[in-house]
């Protein structure tokens, strides 16, 4: 019973340590890949947290995952300024809409 949440915490701790060890110091092509991997690792850690029964909040996780993936794409394609900001906003909006759809679906089933 307690093994699943504890194992999720260990996995998320490892992913966070891996994410903090990936530094982007240069401007080379490998730096773009590293800057795209960091948000992806954050989204994977949030997914493991939720999948193992731990809590992140009502709509926060879906917003965080959507904006992290959008930020990763923006970093990978080296978009700057308004284009990157619009992409992150769209990722956040997608996360909010998926959270609302999930909520409405389960409330409809409860009625």
C-alpha positions in Angstrom: 0.0 0.0 0.0 2.7 2.5 0.9 5.2 1.0 -1.6 3.7 2.8 -4.7 3.8 6.4 -3.4 7.2 5.9 -1.9 8.6 4.4 -5.2 7.0 7.4 -7.0 8.8 9.8 -4.7 12.1 8.0 -5.3 11.6 8.1 -9.1 10.7 11.8 -9.0 13.6 12.6 -6.8 15.9 10.9 -9.3 14.3 12.8 -12.2 14.7 16.1 -10.4 18.3 15.4 -9.6 18.9 14.5 -13.3 17.1 17.7 -14.4 19.2 19.9 -12.1 22.4 18.2 -13.4 21.6 19.1 -17.0 23.0 22.6 -17.3 22.9 24.8 -20.4 26.1 26.8 -20.4 27.0 27.0 -24.1 25.2 28.2 -27.3 26.0 25.1 -29.4 23.5 22.7 -30.8 23.8 20.4 -27.7 22.6 23.4 -25.6 19.3 23.5 -27.5 18.7 19.8 -26.8 19.6 20.2 -23.1 17.2 23.2 -22.8 14.5 21.1 -24.4 15.1 18.1 -22.1 14.8 20.0 -18.9 11.1 20.9 -19.3 10.4 17.4 -20.6 12.0 15.9 -17.5 9.8 18.2 -15.3 6.7 17.0 -17.2 7.7 13.3 -16.8 8.3 13.9 -13.0 4.8 15.4 -12.7 3.3 12.5 -14.5 5.1 10.0 -12.2 3.9 12.0 -9.2 0.3 11.8 -10.3 0.6 8.2 -11.5 1.8 6.9 -8.2 -1.1 8.5 -6.3 0.6 11.6 -5.0 -1.0 15.1 -5.3 0.1 18.2 -7.2 -3.1 20.2 -7.0 -6.4 20.4 -8.9 -5.4 21.9 -12.3 -1.8 22.8 -11.7 -0.3 19.6 -13.0 -2.0 19.7 -16.3 -1.0 23.4 -16.8 2.6 22.7 -15.7 2.9 19.7 -18.1 1.4 21.7 -21.0 3.6 24.7 -20.5 6.7 22.6 -19.9 6.2 20.8 -23.2 5.6 24.0 -25.0 8.7 25.6 -23.4 10.7 22.6 -24.5 9.5 23.0 -28.1 10.3 26.7 -28.0 13.8 26.0 -26.7 14.4 23.2 -29.3 13.4 25.4 -32.2 15.2 28.5 -30.7 12.1 30.7 -30.8 12.4 33.9 -28.9 10.2 36.7 -27.7 6.5 36.8 -28.5 6.5 33.5 -30.5 7.8 31.6 -27.5 5.5 33.4 -25.1 2.5 32.6 -27.3 3.6 28.9 -27.5 3.9 28.7 -23.6 0.5 30.4 -23.2 -1.1 27.9 -25.7 0.5 25.0 -23.7 -0.9 26.4 -20.5 -4.4 26.9 -22.1 -4.3 23.3 -23.3 -3.5 22.1 -19.8 -6.3 24.1 -18.3 -8.8 22.8 -20.9 -7.7 19.2 -20.3 -8.1 19.7 -16.6 -11.6 21.2 -17.0 -12.6 18.4 -19.4 -11.5 15.8 -16.9 -13.4 17.5 -14.1 -16.6 17.9 -16.1 -16.4 14.3 -17.3 -16.1 12.9 -13.8 -18.8 15.3 -12.3 -21.1 14.1 -15.1 -20.5 10.5 -14.1 -21.2 11.3 -10.5 -24.7 12.7 -11.2 
